């Protein structure tokens, strides 16, 4: 990492504000910080330190891929890497929701801000595991992609696609992709339909 942008980013990060949870999530009866709140939490501090925020889009077959980049007035830059999110529906609304979601999570990860302990309430709603048939209970501690996929299939079949989708949405792209590849088409369709949505 280049010295000028590193020093400027540390200065900016000291001044980051909270990402205010000002939007309601009616499904979980909770509040969350939307994309605007996340940008508001960091943009003044970044700009004050001479850093511009850029969120680039990259090609993606079934959703969106976003890269958060910080560019210093010296010309130095930092990339936070790529974050891919599948579109819940293959239409403009589905892609718009996925883009908003990807931008928000990429920015929060890059800046080290977290507006909720368990955004999406995935950590507090492990119902897709709890609702799985007893035969799968022994594998609950097994975090391999195969065991995780089996629990998700069982949970979706038991009617808890929303909790499973919320949990998947919070995982890293690598873990999500590994598990997704093991799911049957019907389970994938149900998860896609239940994928967490956000107003664009």
C-alpha positions in Angstrom: 0.0 0.0 0.0 1.3 3.4 -0.9 2.3 5.7 2.0 0.3 8.8 1.2 -3.1 7.1 0.8 -2.4 4.8 3.8 -1.8 7.8 6.1 -4.8 9.6 4.7 -7.1 6.6 5.1 -6.1 6.2 8.7 -6.9 9.8 9.3 -10.3 9.5 7.6 -11.2 6.3 9.4 -10.7 8.1 12.7 -13.5 10.5 11.7 -16.0 8.0 10.3 -19.4 8.4 11.9 -22.0 5.8 12.6 -24.0 4.3 9.8 -27.4 5.3 11.2 -30.1 2.6 11.1 -32.9 4.7 9.6 -34.7 2.3 7.3 -37.2 -0.2 8.4 -37.0 -3.9 7.5 -40.7 -5.0 7.9 -39.9 -8.7 7.6 -37.6 -8.7 10.6 -39.3 -5.7 12.3 -35.9 -4.0 12.7 -34.0 -1.1 11.3 -31.0 -1.1 9.1 -28.6 1.4 7.6 -29.3 1.8 3.9 -26.6 2.7 1.2 -27.2 6.4 1.7 -26.6 6.1 5.5 -23.4 4.1 4.9 -22.1 6.7 2.4 -23.0 9.6 4.8 -21.0 7.9 7.6 -17.8 8.0 5.7 -17.8 10.4 2.7 -17.0 13.7 4.6 -14.1 12.1 6.4 -12.8 10.5 3.2 -13.1 13.8 1.2 -11.6 15.7 4.1 -8.5 13.5 3.9 -8.2 14.0 0.2 -9.8 10.6 -0.7 -12.5 10.0 -3.3 -14.8 7.0 -3.1 -15.5 5.1 -6.3 -17.6 2.0 -6.7 -16.9 0.2 -10.0 -19.1 -2.4 -11.6 -17.6 -5.5 -13.2 -19.2 -8.1 -15.5 -21.2 -10.8 -13.8 -23.3 -13.6 -15.3 -26.2 -13.8 -12.8 -26.0 -10.6 -10.7 -23.6 -7.8 -10.0 -20.0 -7.4 -9.0 -18.8 -4.3 -7.3 -15.3 -3.0 -6.4 -14.9 -0.2 -3.9 -11.9 1.9 -4.7 -10.4 4.8 -2.7 -8.4 7.3 -4.8 -6.1 9.8 -3.0 -5.4 13.3 -4.4 -1.8 12.1 -4.9 -2.9 9.6 -7.4 -2.4 6.6 -5.1 -5.4 4.2 -4.7 -6.6 1.3 -2.7 -9.0 -1.4 -3.9 -11.1 -3.3 -1.4 -11.5 -6.2 -3.9 -14.6 -7.6 -5.6 -17.9 -8.4 -4.1 -20.5 -10.4 -6.1 -24.2 -10.7 -5.3 -26.6 -12.7 -7.3 -29.7 -10.9 -8.6 -32.9 -12.3 -7.0 -34.7 -11.7 -10.3 -33.3 -11.4 -13.7 -35.0 -8.0 -14.3 -34.1 -4.4 -13.7 -35.5 -4.4 -10.2 -33.6 -7.6 -9.3 -30.3 -6.1 -10.6 -31.0 -2.8 -9.0 -31.6 -4.4 -5.6 -28.4 -6.6 -6.0 -26.4 -3.5 -6.9 -27.6 -1.5 -3.9 -26.9 -4.5 -1.6 -23.4 -5.1 -3.1 -22.4 -1.4 -2.9 -23.6 -1.2 0.7 -21.8 -4.3 1.9 -18.6 -3.6 -0.1 -18.4 -0.1 1.4 -19.0 -1.3 5.0 -16.4 -4.0 4.6 -13.9 -1.6 3.0 -14.3 1.1 5.7 -14.7 -1.2 8.7 -18.1 0.0 9.7 -20.9 -2.2 10.9 -24.3 -0.7 11.6 -25.8 -3.9 13.1 -24.3 -6.8 15.0 -25.9 -9.2 12.6 -27.2 -7.4 9.6 -30.0 -9.2 7.9 -30.6 -10.9 11.2 -29.0 -14.0 9.8 -27.1 -14.7 13.0 -30.2 -14.4 15.2 -32.4 -16.5 12.9 -30.7 -19.8 12.3 -34.2 -21.2 11.7 -33.2 -22.9 8.5 -31.0 -25.2 10.6 -33.4 -25.5 13.4 -36.2 -26.5 11.1 -34.2 -29.1 9.3 -35.2 -32.8 9.9 -33.7 -34.5 12.8 -31.5 -36.6 10.5 -29.5 -33.5 9.7 -29.1 -32.3 13.3 -25.9 -34.2 13.8 -24.3 -32.4 10.8 -25.2 -28.9 12.2 -21.6 -28.5 13.5 -20.1 -29.6 10.2 -19.4 -26.4 8.2 -18.2 -28.1 5.0 -20.0 -26.9 1.9 -21.6 -30.3 1.5 -23.1 -30.4 5.0 -24.1 -26.7 4.8 -25.8 -27.4 1.4 -27.7 -30.3 2.9 -29.0 -28.2 5.8 -30.0 -25.5 3.4 -31.9 -27.9 1.2 -33.7 -29.3 4.3 -34.5 -25.9 5.6 -35.9 -24.7 2.3 -37.9 -27.9 2.0 -39.3 -27.2 5.5 -40.5 -23.8 4.3 -37.7 -21.5 5.6 -36.2 -20.2 2.4 -36.1 -16.6 3.7 -33.8 -17.4 6.6 -31.6 -19.5 4.5 -31.4 -16.8 1.8 -30.6 -14.2 4.5 -27.8 -16.3 5.9 -26.3 -17.0 2.4 -26.4 -13.3 1.6 -24.2 -12.5 4.5 -21.5 -15.0 3.6 -18.3 -14.4 1.6 -18.5 -14.9 -2.1 -16.2 -17.9 -2.0 -18.3 -19.7 0.7 -21.6 -18.8 -1.0 -20.4 -20.0 -4.4 -19.1 -23.3 -3.0 -22.5 -24.0 -1.3 -24.6 -22.7 -4.2 -22.9 -25.0 -6.7 -24.1 -28.0 -4.6 -27.8 -27.0 -4.4 -30.4 -28.4 -6.7 -32.2 -26.1 -9.2 -35.4 -26.1 -7.2 -33.7 -25.0 -4.0 -31.7 -22.3 -6.0 -35.0 -21.0 -7.4 -36.6 -20.8 -4.0 -33.6 -19.1 -2.5 -33.4 -16.6 -5.4 -37.1 -15.7 -4.9 -36.5 -15.2 -1.2 -33.2 -13.3 -1.5 -33.1 -10.2 0.8 -34.4 -7.2 -1.1 -33.6 -3.5 -0.6 -35.2 -0.5 -2.2 -32.8 0.8 -4.8 
